[in-house]
Amino acid sequence: MDKKQDYRPMWTELGLDLEGHDGLLKVFGDSYSEVYLHQENRPGAMEYFDFVVSECHGLRIKELMDAKDEGRKVIGTFCVYVPEEIILALGGISVGLCAGAEIGMEKAEEYLPRNLCALIKSFMGFELAGVCPYFKACDIVIGETTCDGKKKAYELLEDIKEIYVMELPQKKEEEDRVLWKAEVLKFAEVCERVTGRKITPENLKEAIKTVNDRRRAQLRLRGARRASPTPISGRDALLVNQIAFYDNPVRFTGSVNKLCDELESRAEGKESANGNGAPRVVVSGCPMALPNWKLPFIVESSGADIVAEESCVGERGFRALVDESGETLDEMIDNLVDRYLTIDCACFTPNLERVEHILETAKEFGVDGVIHYTISCCTPYMVEEKKVDEALSAEGIPLLKIETDYSQGDIGQLQTRVDAFVEMLKARHS
Ligand code: BJ8
């Protein structure tokens, strides 16, 4: 589609609050322009991702509605634990519903306590304020028993949309795997009911390959960022990983691979995104859902390069592939169960793999420091920070702990702290 369409009739049909939605698009557009479009020396292949962002409430929603007209179903999720291969195998479309902006917070706070994680208040706010076309387009929404705030919020969402909640174990012992496999099978049954289709070895095999291909492309992007100087800014890489939750997976994979072709040749020519010699940092912790670009913008404005994200909107979400050797349905389900249980979310206990992954990433990318990011009131990641701190200090890797929410009120204070950290890294560097 070449020229801008008028999507208002579609938004009206979906039941969006048009006035609130206009406000959201304005804030979103202004923020995107400031954070993204003013960067110098961006890779040309980011043009595709700019286009996706510009059409994320337009063309992409129209694609979803067209698919629904053909009898396909849209299934919303909030967590990388939900096995999207099953949705895809059944001809469904999986969309991420986590939100990263301070929209509809007053509405959310009519239902939820103020001192709750901003990610939860944000997705509730988007839904309750009627400004999220993805939520409106969903035929069913899948929750999961990760943190307490999320699982209790799903009970409230039930009043406005059909919700199915997967039970996640809290540990990773053999009996937890048994529970998780039963949950994956129940989830498959729910998806079969909603889509009116059956999972077969053929359609599941193809879906596993499609999602693995997308993960392979994201891993390739991760690999390109090992180069020094980094050929892409951290915020651009984050954007790509945020878009993975919304875009058509095959088209997305092709676009990421095209971006990687460009990045690999930039790396060969030592072409830098942000300026040679900047300190390199990993950001680790809570996920940054679209359009949460607050911290990356601050960090890169301070003159550091973010070269990796140890996060679910980052390598935690795509690090592991599903074993593709399964032939029977049972083998494939087992492979899915095992792959998803490798995700090292702080909601699990113990969760020592995550600390190991942070150390591995820091060493592999030759970083100068780690920024640990927690969303205020996110107990699992806030508590786990202590172990991260101990492990990094044992290796002599500097750590900056950032706790914030989606508001803009603390930007000045954060900038000051990040500036001081980056200056310290530069001094160690020289
Ligand atoms: S697998 S990180 S996507 S649960 S930030 S809502 S944990 S209070 S998002 Fe997550 Fe799945 Fe884990 Fe990943 Fe709760 Fe923390 Fe808020 Fe969070």
Residues whose N, C-alpha, C, O or C-beta is under 5 A from the ligand:
A	BS01	BJ8	F78 C79 V80 Y81 C117 L119 I120 T146 C147 G149 K150 C286 C312 C345 I375 C377 C378 T379
